[in-house]
Amino acid sequence: MTTCEVPVCPEIHPALAGRFSPVRFDPVAVVSSAQLDTLLDAARKAPSAGNSQPWRFVAGLRGDDVHSRIVRHLARSSSAWAPMASLLVVNLAHTRVEGAIDWEYSEFSRYDLGQAVAHMTIQGLSIGLDAHQFRAFDRDAVAAEFAVPSHWEVTSMTAFGVAAHAAGDVRSPGTSRERASIEDITWARA
């Protein structure tokens, strides 16, 4: 059952149309515990192969110990902006069967994690939070910091908060609003 209003003429949802990856966050904006629970609930409800839900998250709110432990492993490029985010989330994928080094848990685990993170980012937009997904950090160090077992992979991070600039106002590598055309991204179509 669709719960969103369906427009007469199909169009991209305004939240998606305006989405961008901020590199400056409002340093006083706070993500509440209820907002964090809402983001995690959105991830929890994402689809996954065989309902395996091969994702876990480490969530640090700015000012808490978990946030500090995450920040110390950021690369120089992300350490310039990510610490000001109200919330940093480490995204984990279940990649191997525990105790079986060569036995893949699911060939879809990283894809499924991506679905869960996408659900979180869109949910974030609906509650007034912007998001920037990134990979500029030491994955091995984060895994060691949080005792992540070897059958789980520290895959990426997401910074959540309130953007302190509009889309396009701040130029930073990897944050371009330019997108390939529909024709460019379509391999084949009826």
C-alpha positions in Angstrom: 0.0 0.0 0.0 1.3 3.4 -1.0 1.2 6.0 1.8 2.7 8.9 -0.1 0.6 11.2 -2.2 0.9 10.2 -5.8 1.3 13.2 -8.2 -0.6 13.2 -11.5 2.6 13.7 -13.4 5.4 11.5 -12.1 8.3 13.5 -10.7 11.2 13.0 -8.4 10.4 13.5 -4.7 11.4 17.0 -3.5 13.6 15.5 -0.8 15.6 13.5 -3.4 15.7 16.5 -5.8 17.2 18.7 -3.2 19.5 16.2 -1.6 23.2 17.0 -1.5 26.3 16.0 0.6 27.2 18.8 2.9 30.8 19.5 3.9 29.8 21.9 6.6 27.4 21.1 9.4 25.8 23.4 12.0 28.1 22.9 15.0 25.2 23.5 17.5 22.5 21.4 15.9 21.8 18.3 17.9 20.5 14.9 16.8 18.2 13.6 19.6 18.1 10.0 20.8 14.6 9.8 19.2 15.9 11.0 15.9 18.7 8.4 16.0 16.2 5.7 16.8 14.1 6.8 13.8 17.2 6.6 11.5 18.0 3.1 12.8 14.4 2.0 12.5 14.4 3.1 8.8 17.6 1.0 8.3 16.0 -1.9 10.1 13.0 -1.9 7.7 15.1 -1.9 4.5 14.8 -4.9 2.2 17.6 -7.5 2.2 18.3 -10.8 0.5 16.4 -13.5 2.3 15.6 -11.0 5.0 19.1 -11.5 6.3 19.5 -7.9 7.4 23.4 -8.1 7.1 24.0 -4.7 8.6 25.1 -3.2 11.9 25.9 0.4 12.9 28.2 2.2 15.3 26.5 5.5 16.1 28.3 8.4 17.8 26.5 11.6 18.8 28.8 14.7 18.7 30.3 15.1 22.1 29.9 11.5 23.3 32.7 8.9 23.7 31.7 6.9 20.6 31.8 10.0 18.4 35.3 10.8 19.7 36.5 7.3 19.1 35.2 7.4 15.5 36.7 10.9 14.8 40.3 9.8 15.7 40.3 7.4 12.7 39.1 9.9 10.0 41.4 10.7 7.1 42.7 14.2 6.7 40.1 15.0 4.0 37.1 14.0 6.1 38.5 15.2 9.4 38.2 18.8 8.0 34.4 18.6 8.1 33.0 15.3 9.6 33.6 16.0 13.3 31.1 18.9 13.2 28.3 16.5 12.1 25.8 15.9 14.9 26.0 12.2 14.3 28.6 9.9 12.8 27.5 6.4 11.8 29.9 3.6 10.9 28.2 1.2 8.5 29.1 -2.5 8.9 28.3 -5.4 6.4 28.1 -9.0 7.4 30.5 -10.5 4.7 31.7 -13.9 6.0 30.3 -16.8 7.9 31.7 -16.7 11.4 34.6 -19.1 11.7 34.8 -19.8 8.0 37.3 -17.5 6.3 36.4 -18.5 2.8 32.7 -18.8 3.2 30.8 -15.7 2.0 27.8 -14.9 4.2 25.8 -13.3 1.4 26.9 -12.1 -2.0 24.4 -9.3 -1.5 25.5 -8.1 2.0 27.2 -4.8 0.8 24.2 -4.1 -1.6 21.8 -4.7 1.3 23.9 -2.4 3.6 23.6 0.2 0.9 19.9 -0.1 0.9 19.8 0.3 4.7 22.0 3.4 4.5 19.9 4.9 1.7 16.8 4.3 3.9 18.5 6.1 6.7 19.6 9.1 4.6 16.1 9.6 3.1 14.5 9.2 6.6 17.0 11.8 7.8 15.8 14.2 5.1 12.2 13.7 6.3 13.2 14.7 9.8 15.4 17.7 8.9 18.8 16.0 8.8 21.2 16.2 5.9 23.7 13.3 5.3 27.1 12.8 3.7 28.2 9.3 3.0 32.0 8.7 2.8 34.9 6.3 3.0 37.8 8.6 4.0 38.8 6.8 7.2 41.0 3.9 8.4 38.7 0.9 8.2 41.1 -1.4 10.0 41.6 1.0 12.9 37.8 1.5 13.3 37.3 -2.2 13.3 39.9 -2.6 16.0 38.6 0.4 18.0 35.1 -1.2 18.2 36.2 -4.8 18.3 34.4 -5.6 15.1 34.8 -9.4 14.4 36.5 -10.4 11.1 33.3 -11.8 9.6 32.0 -8.2 9.6 33.4 -5.4 7.4 33.6 -1.8 8.3 32.4 -0.5 4.9 31.6 3.2 5.0 30.4 6.0 7.2 27.6 8.5 7.2 27.6 12.0 8.8 24.2 13.3 9.8 23.4 16.8 10.9 22.0 20.1 9.6 23.9 21.5 6.6 25.6 24.9 7.3 25.5 25.7 3.6 23.3 25.4 0.6 23.9 22.9 -2.2 26.7 24.2 -4.4 27.8 26.9 -2.0 30.9 25.1 -0.9 33.1 23.3 -3.3 34.9 20.2 -2.1 36.2 17.1 -3.9 33.5 14.5 -4.4 30.5 16.8 -3.7 29.5 18.0 -7.2 25.8 18.3 -7.8 26.4 17.4 -11.5 24.8 14.1 -12.5 24.9 11.9 -15.6 21.8 12.1 -17.8 19.1 9.5 -17.7 20.3 8.4 -21.1 23.9 8.1 -19.8 22.9 5.8 -16.9 20.5 3.6 -18.9 22.2 0.6 -20.4 19.1 -0.7 -22.1 15.4 0.1 -22.0 12.1 -0.9 -23.6 
